[in-house]
Amino acid sequence: MRLQNKIGIVTAAGSGMGRAGAVRFAREGASVAVVDLDEAAANTVVDEITKAGGRAIALTGDLRKDAFARDIVRETTRAFGALDFVWNHVGHPGPAAIEGLDWKDYDLAMDLNVRSVLVTTEAALPELRARGGGALLYTASTSGLTGSQFSPVYNIAKFGIVGLVHGLSKRYAREKIRVNAVCPGPTDTPMLRVFVARPDSQLPPGETPESLVQKRGGQVPMGRPARPEEVANAALFLISDEASYITGVALPVDGGATA
Ligand SMILES: NC(=O)c1ccc[n+]([C@@H]2O[C@H](COP(=O)([O-])OP(=O)(O)OC[C@H]3O[C@@H](n4cnc5c(N)ncnc54)[C@H](O)[C@@H]3O)[C@@H](O)[C@H]2O)c1
């Protein structure tokens, strides 16, 4: 097992890639804190893990609240005794346009994509240090590598996460804390539907959110969106000791989109 005796946190783990990661990490031997706003979804993931013989707890709350973003670290160490990794997966699509931007939408996207992740990181670092090292993993996006015309605020946030990964990786390398990101392209989750059909995006005539999801996938060289499990596999590798000499990497998991 690739995460035997490891203890970790996965945020936004009630659905999509986070859920796939939490389930997979537990199957690989990790004890996992499943963090999500949606209590029922988090409990369902924990049930799935425990029924399969794994160890998990649900931590439910809004990561935009600093206290919760911090408390998830304390609750995890209280439940399992230490911390080895955090997958900071939570994020928000933000507004589709800057003309007519409602700044509340800007704040919401930046708070969730950047601030909450920084708060959790700040809380996690002493625990990882106490353990003699560990892994911080972030979810950026191909929009954090090349930018997307549909997501100006999201681009800022995800480029920021890639910058954070580069900086933190150098700062904490000697303390054996590895810092990496996965950069998914279109991935078949509920958030992809939100992306293509945001209130301020213009749905082309005759298109539906579902037809746009298929179209977005079709534009990828591999001709389809990622499955959440495919991103979780990359996350597993970067968190595991198999990636012991890899830090500061923002790994595209995008079917060739950024090639
Ligand atoms: N789906 C894509 O195409 C895609 C592509 C690139 C990057 N991403 C990134 O992946 C992450 C989202 O993952 P997904 O596609 O697996 O999403 P998803 O829609 O399957 O799940 C998102 C989860 O986040 C939870 N959540 C939302 N707001 C929250 C909050 N304030 N506090 C705690 N939990 C909250 C939701 O309840 C939900 O369970 C984001 O960082 C996003 O930017 C997604």
The ligand as an ORCA input file, in Angstrom:
! r2SCAN-3c Opt
* xyz 0 1
  N     -13.903     20.049    -12.742
  C     -13.010     20.636    -13.531
  O     -13.131     20.629    -14.753
  C     -11.805     21.289    -12.911
  C     -10.697     21.584    -13.733
  C      -9.565     22.150    -13.160
  C      -9.524     22.407    -11.803
  N     -10.609     22.131    -11.031
  C     -10.499     22.404     -9.602
  O     -10.900     21.250     -8.870
  C     -11.491     21.664     -7.628
  C     -12.957     21.266     -7.559
  O     -13.052     19.964     -7.763
  P     -14.191     19.133     -8.499
  O     -14.270     19.476     -9.917
  O     -13.809     17.772     -8.084
  O     -15.534     19.719     -7.866
  P     -16.944     19.108     -7.450
  O     -17.943     20.060     -7.989
  O     -17.085     17.667     -7.800
  O     -16.870     19.197     -5.851
  C     -16.672     20.394     -5.172
  C     -16.903     20.127     -3.699
  O     -16.496     21.292     -2.990
  C     -17.383     21.492     -1.921
  N     -17.346     22.897     -1.515
  C     -17.783     23.950     -2.235
  N     -17.621     25.079     -1.533
  C     -17.073     24.733     -0.353
  C     -16.686     25.475      0.803
  N     -16.869     26.795      0.873
  N     -16.155     24.809      1.850
  C     -15.992     23.453      1.804
  N     -16.347     22.702      0.727
  C     -16.890     23.334     -0.337
  C     -18.731     21.089     -2.502
  O     -19.689     20.814     -1.489
  C     -18.370     19.869     -3.347
  O     -18.512     18.664     -2.628
  C     -11.373     23.143     -7.572
  O     -10.170     23.535     -6.970
  C     -11.367     23.499     -9.056
  O     -10.861     24.771     -9.284
  C     -11.741     21.592    -11.550
*
